[in-house]
């Protein structure tokens, strides 16, 4: 599968808080927390309610048993009261104690309360006695007055506190345990999707659109990847049709351009008209462009270089005829080892773009600076400059910031790379765009270069130097 080495793995770039796994784990944890909290609170409330009702039944049973005993004295002889701890008292019609249990006398009322004293807790349902919560009920005891029974609620309070503590700890620890568990489950469940995202992120659309491997399980991830594969197939089919159409167009243009190029060349030789010679050079450049488009239609832009050692003045003369109103600066007296046609094409593209950006009244400058190590061409214009949002994409095919086809800069960079050099572009601090095309310097001896013709014609190098 063709991969793009410049693209990093998508999963490595995704922060944990933005990942789908984390969001799924968080939603899973919150949903489970809410569900478990409702269940635990409901169950705890049910159990505490059952305990409370059981407490009330015990309290009421004892009160009713005592009331029945006092109401039916003769019938209650030999009756055994329900076994339980607590406090009891009998209050007469005037609210005075007729009877008090020893536990109540010693632990609650104290020795200062005697029989026939007013009873202070007769109307209290819940009250505190010596830091102990109590619950009391009363029953009518006929002529004896009222039976009062109370039981301590400390066991119920302890149960409530224990239940609240347990529920609180469970709700606190549950997210700490379930969030890592949910993240791990999400990682396992979305593992195939993450691998597919890594592979899809590394696919190079300029080479091929190979389909992604499908997981064994036919789940939602399988359906998503299958849909992506179908989309890739449709995209590749569309690209194939576009390349086929481009190839047909280039093929149809190739034959007329060849005839036009030959006719203009013969007319220029016969008449010596500079306009005809210039038109022949333009036709020659168009032939190169159609060849590049043909290579692009085949899927990649490939060019073969034919190396020559030419004078810089020869190159200057070509460029001057192709692009008018260019100011040449620097030293053009040396020699350059290159493919003259391809280098002319690269510089012509840069100068044509600069002229288009500067306009008829603007300035375009081509500076040549040569050292034993490098040959550097600097093209600068007085236009608006390069769009900052494009960046390095300006060198991609069909990307343009000036309304052109966008193929020229891509071709020029490939020509520079094939020569062993480079092409960079930026905005000059004083305004306008600036492109720097750098080639390796040529340190040739007399036995390698041969004799250079005085009129600047290119002399072909021996076969081993091509």
DOMAR-459736 format. One line per 5 residues: number of its first residue (from 1); their letters; for each residue z, y, x of C-alpha. Coordinates in steps of 0.001 Angstrom, whole numbers, plus 500000, padded with zeros to 6 digits. Example, Ala and Ser with C-alpha at 12.3 -4.5 7.8 and 13.67 -1.06 7.14 Angstrom:
<nodes>
1 = as = 507800 495500 512300 | 507140 498940 513670
</nodes>
This chain:
<nodes>
1 = xxxxx = 500000 500000 500000 | 499030 503346 501480 | 502092 505394 502100 | 502711 509015 502788 | 504896 509113 505922
6 = xxxxx = 505905 512711 505303 | 507610 511915 502006 | 511247 510830 502137 | 512817 508304 499830 | 513540 509809 496454
11 = xxxxx = 516854 508008 496041 | 518102 509508 499305 | 517379 513014 498039 | 519162 512646 494689 | 522729 513925 494687
16 = xxxxx = 525219 511590 493070 | 526081 514068 490325 | 522399 514327 489361 | 521598 510613 489449 | 520880 508647 486318
21 = xxxxx = 523328 505968 487443 | 526177 508464 487553 | 525312 509940 484166 | 525133 506488 482606 | 528434 505507 484234
26 = xxxxx = 530053 508732 483036 | 528796 508303 479469 | 529840 504649 479515 | 533305 505589 480791 | 533825 508380 478266
31 = xxxxx = 532610 506235 475380 | 534789 503320 476447 | 537725 505676 476997 | 537374 507154 473519 | 536991 503723 471928
36 = xxxxx = 539912 502188 473792 | 542051 505260 473147 | 541426 504998 469398 | 542177 501268 469441 | 545321 501643 471549
41 = xxxxx = 546652 504551 469533 | 545918 502764 466279 | 547524 499526 467472 | 550537 501335 468891 | 550984 503318 465683
46 = xxxxx = 550715 500112 463661 | 553319 498289 465774 | 555714 501245 465800 | 555249 501598 462048 | 556030 497908 461592
51 = xxxxx = 559181 498310 463690 | 560173 501384 461693 | 559637 499615 458389 | 561579 496601 459607 | 564415 498928 460634
56 = xxxxx = 564402 500523 457185 | 564449 497094 455516 | 567469 496020 457540 | 569248 499283 456780 | 568465 499138 453073
61 = xxxxx = 569364 495453 452821 | 572847 496072 454217 | 573366 499161 452062 | 572297 497281 448913 | 574444 494278 449842
66 = xxxxx = 577523 496507 450297 | 576789 498416 447118 | 576449 495147 445177 | 579685 493906 446701 | 581607 496977 445594
71 = xxxxx = 579954 497160 442192 | 580586 493524 441331 | 583839 492827 443068 | 584506 489511 441392 | 580914 488291 441773
76 = xxxxx = 580788 489281 445396 | 583731 487150 446451 | 582588 484834 449211 | 579333 486740 449764 | 578328 487010 453402
81 = xxxxx = 576892 490346 454476 | 573704 490441 456577 | 574573 490155 460283 | 573992 493514 461904 | 575669 496207 463930
86 = xxxxx = 576177 499635 462513 | 578542 502000 460762 | 579602 501922 457125 | 581708 504088 454897 | 582666 504366 451219
91 = xxxxx = 582943 507854 449788 | 584572 508516 446405 | 583290 510781 443694 | 584850 513824 445404 | 583073 513160 448749
96 = xxxxx = 586223 511903 450479 | 586472 508810 452612 | 587782 505755 450836 | 586821 503325 453567 | 585360 503664 457053
101 = xxxxx = 584334 500896 459459 | 586201 500651 462773 | 583022 501345 464747 | 582489 504543 462805 | 586137 505486 462962
106 = xxxxx = 586459 505013 466711 | 582990 505905 467965 | 581700 508554 465593 | 584366 510287 463597 | 587226 509876 465978
111 = xxxxx = 590847 509420 465086 | 591165 512880 463546 | 589214 511696 460474 | 591430 509830 458096 | 590886 508361 454711
116 = xxxxx = 590697 510954 451939 | 589140 513412 454403 | 585771 514964 453552 | 582874 512876 455043 | 580504 515162 457059
121 = xxxxx = 577421 512845 457238 | 577111 511891 453574 | 573850 513839 453014 | 572414 513376 456499 | 569459 510988 456833
126 = xxxxx = 568945 511406 460580 | 571496 512912 462957 | 572747 512689 466499 | 576093 511259 467355 | 577145 511368 470999
131 = xxxxx = 573478 511594 472108 | 572595 508594 469979 | 570035 509038 467196 | 571278 507622 463885 | 569570 506899 460570
136 = xxxxx = 571596 506551 457347 | 571072 505595 453686 | 573344 505700 450666 | 573721 503507 447592 | 575767 503904 444460
141 = xxxxx = 578883 501684 444411 | 579884 502150 440740 | 583419 503296 440268 | 584046 503207 444016 | 581670 506101 444614
146 = xxxxx = 578908 505852 447224 | 578269 503373 449997 | 577001 504969 453214 | 575377 502844 455948 | 574007 504080 459318
151 = xxxxx = 572290 502346 462227 | 571500 503651 465733 | 567773 504331 466409 | 567966 504177 470197 | 565904 500959 470306
156 = xxxxx = 563173 502560 468228 | 563186 505693 470386 | 562969 503560 473524 | 560055 501635 472028 | 558247 504867 471114
161 = xxxxx = 558733 506324 474591 | 557609 503112 476257 | 554514 502939 474067 | 553625 506584 474767 | 554089 506059 478508
166 = xxxxx = 551955 502911 478459 | 549149 504553 476490 | 549189 507609 478751 | 549029 505528 481940 | 546254 503365 480474
171 = xxxxx = 544165 506406 479518 | 544752 507897 482962 | 543906 504790 484973 | 541061 503643 482753 | 538501 506264 483925
176 = xxxxx = 539439 505673 487569 | 538632 501984 487150 | 535726 502165 484727 | 533742 504935 486444 | 533176 502953 489683
181 = xxxxx = 532568 499842 487605 | 530037 501653 485430 | 528357 503135 488510 | 528056 499660 490038 | 526690 498201 486794
186 = xxxxx = 524214 501076 486518 | 523138 500536 490099 | 522468 496879 489409 | 520693 497609 486139 | 518534 500428 487565
191 = xxxxx = 517910 498861 490958 | 514314 497986 490103 | 513690 501492 488845 | 515101 503020 492025 | 512912 500799 494216
196 = xxxxx = 509878 501677 492124 | 510696 505389 492454 | 510868 505026 496245 | 507505 503257 496341 | 505891 505712 493932
201 = xxxxx = 507199 508647 495964 | 505565 507226 499099 | 502123 506560 497579 | 499377 508703 499074 | 496989 509591 496213
206 = xxxxx = 494279 510602 498675 | 493885 506997 499846 | 494674 504651 497005 | 496738 504336 493852 | 498105 500815 494215
211 = xxxxx = 500181 499635 491260 | 503934 499214 491496 | 505577 495764 491510 | 507091 494808 488160 | 510618 493382 487852
216 = xxxxx = 511144 489867 486529 | 513100 491031 483494 | 510952 492428 480685 | 513315 495241 479786 | 512899 498998 479430
221 = xxxxx = 512439 499403 483193 | 509640 496805 483063 | 507963 498707 480232 | 508259 502024 482110 | 506768 500621 485315
226 = xxxxx = 503999 498894 483373 | 503154 502227 481717 | 503125 503939 485144 | 500791 501224 486467 | 498414 501730 483552
231 = xxxxx = 498478 505463 484241 | 497706 504849 487929 | 494773 502659 486970 | 493404 505381 484691 | 493882 508025 487394
236 = xxxxx = 492128 505877 489989 | 489258 505230 487579 | 488975 508974 486950 | 488976 509685 490676 | 486280 507055 491191
241 = xxxxx = 484126 508717 488547 | 484673 512123 490134 | 483730 510795 493573 | 480661 509107 492125 | 479601 512330 490433
246 = xxxxx = 480246 514308 493625 | 478200 511823 495622 | 475308 512064 493179 | 475381 515870 493308 | 475450 515905 497107
251 = xxxxx = 472649 513347 497242 | 470517 515477 494950 | 471186 518558 497102 | 470602 516823 500417 | 466842 516332 500186
256 = xxxxx = 465974 519904 499100 | 468283 521352 501757 | 466628 519255 504443 | 463185 520472 503406 | 464438 524077 503146
261 = xxxxx = 466058 523867 506573 | 462878 522538 508222 | 460660 525092 506453 | 462867 528027 507436 | 463087 526811 511020
266 = xxxxx = 459276 526620 511311 | 458883 530001 509612 | 461387 531551 511992 | 459610 530132 515023 | 456231 531348 513718
271 = xxxxx = 457198 534834 512593 | 460231 535644 514707 | 461764 537367 511656 | 465538 537709 512135 | 466226 537366 508412
276 = xxxxx = 464279 534101 508317 | 466143 532821 511399 | 469449 533760 509784 | 468450 531991 506568 | 467605 528886 508621
281 = xxxxx = 471099 528957 510164 | 472680 529292 506712 | 470613 526309 505536 | 471856 524415 508573 | 475479 525217 507625
286 = xxxxx = 474835 524139 504050 | 473564 520827 505387 | 476862 520325 507218 | 478783 521214 504058 | 476860 518662 501995
291 = xxxxx = 477570 516040 504637 | 481297 516845 504456 | 481186 516586 500685 | 479487 513220 500981 | 482249 511971 503261
296 = xxxxx = 484807 513351 500816 | 483072 511496 497982 | 483438 508268 499971 | 487194 508772 500028 | 487851 510434 503354
301 = xxxxx = 486481 513236 505476 | 485186 511718 508691 | 483128 513531 511291 | 481620 512439 514584 | 481409 514900 517446
306 = xxxxx = 478554 515300 519905 | 480053 516900 522986 | 478269 519669 524911 | 479314 522275 527435 | 478042 525620 526185
311 = xxxxx = 478601 529222 527076 | 480875 531285 524881 | 478044 533806 524546 | 475886 531173 522836 | 478623 530535 520314
316 = xxxxx = 479068 534273 519784 | 475352 534690 519082 | 475415 531941 516468 | 478436 533390 514701 | 477063 536914 514817
321 = xxxxx = 473922 535788 512984 | 475879 533737 510406 | 478587 536266 509476 | 477705 539966 509749 | 479996 542823 510732
326 = xxxxx = 482379 540795 512893 | 484045 542497 515837 | 484202 540165 518846 | 486987 540831 521327 | 488283 539029 524363
331 = xxxxx = 486366 537319 527156 | 483104 535653 526022 | 481713 535043 529512 | 483141 531562 530066 | 482118 528078 528931
336 = xxxxx = 483447 525788 526183 | 483429 521990 525982 | 482915 521168 522302 | 480560 519998 519605 | 478697 523300 519195
341 = xxxxx = 477531 522629 515651 | 480971 521579 514432 | 482828 524362 516232 | 480329 526855 514834 | 480972 525415 511394
346 = xxxxx = 484755 525717 511798 | 484664 529307 513038 | 482006 530254 510508 | 484303 529017 507704 | 487189 531094 509053
351 = xxxxx = 485018 534206 509449 | 483441 533783 506001 | 486880 533535 504408 | 488042 536584 506371 | 484986 538583 505324
356 = xxxxx = 485545 537594 501689 | 489209 538657 501896 | 488519 541946 503721 | 485622 543000 501517 | 482495 544895 502598
361 = xxxxx = 484487 547847 503945 | 487204 545794 505646 | 487394 544654 509245 | 487132 541126 510636 | 487969 540399 514273
366 = xxxxx = 487362 537266 516338 | 489214 537244 519646 | 488602 534648 522370 | 491273 533989 524955 | 490557 531283 527521
371 = xxxxx = 492883 529727 530095 | 492462 526589 532206 | 494538 524698 529616 | 493410 526129 526271 | 490652 527997 524517
376 = xxxxx = 492090 530071 521667 | 490081 531715 518882 | 491987 534222 516735 | 490405 535333 513452 | 492058 538303 511777
381 = xxxxx = 491107 540323 508708 | 492336 543449 506942 | 492663 541788 503541 | 495674 541125 501349 | 496881 538144 503390
386 = xxxxx = 497656 534557 502483 | 499579 533745 499278 | 503097 532845 500501 | 503562 530207 497796 | 500725 528071 499184
391 = xxxxx = 502066 527637 502709 | 500483 524673 504522 | 498760 523632 501308 | 496102 526221 502131 | 494578 523600 504457
396 = xxxxx = 494322 520932 501754 | 490902 520272 500200 | 490100 522416 497168 | 493209 524577 497587 | 492223 528222 497870
401 = xxxxx = 493967 531543 497620 | 490774 533640 497562 | 488659 532092 494824 | 486520 529915 497162 | 485990 526159 496927
406 = xxxxx = 488938 525545 499233 | 487052 523033 501400 | 486346 525315 504371 | 489866 525535 505810 | 490364 521798 505432
411 = xxxxx = 487106 521103 507289 | 487963 523651 509992 | 491359 522076 510639 | 489825 518599 510883 | 487242 519879 513348
416 = xxxxx = 489989 521410 515498 | 492024 518188 515401 | 488974 516093 516324 | 488522 518356 519348 | 492136 517675 520327
421 = xxxxx = 493294 521103 519190 | 494929 522704 516183 | 494461 525323 513482 | 497275 527442 512087 | 497360 530324 509656
426 = xxxxx = 499814 533058 508736 | 500039 536695 507783 | 499897 539244 510562 | 502879 541654 510746 | 500467 544589 510473
431 = xxxxx = 498801 543131 507375 | 496024 540720 506604 | 495621 537035 507399 | 495395 535557 510859 | 494089 532104 511825
436 = xxxxx = 494391 530656 515325 | 492076 527791 516328 | 493075 526267 519671 | 491021 523791 521742 | 491860 522099 525039
441 = xxxxx = 490424 523868 528068 | 487481 522326 529974 | 487933 522013 533730 | 484524 520564 534666 | 483036 520219 538081
446 = xxxxx = 479390 520762 538947 | 478688 517035 538959 | 480032 516624 535422 | 478676 519650 533610 | 475197 519832 535022
451 = xxxxx = 473277 523093 535119 | 473813 525541 532286 | 470661 527292 531162 | 470546 531009 531653 | 469677 531797 528056
456 = xxxxx = 472808 530092 526723 | 471197 526851 525512 | 473513 523860 525249 | 473185 521169 527899 | 474200 517718 526752
461 = xxxxx = 476907 515970 528763 | 476508 512510 530234 | 477264 509599 527924 | 480699 508884 529379 | 481963 512374 528495
466 = x = 480963 512229 524839
</nodes>
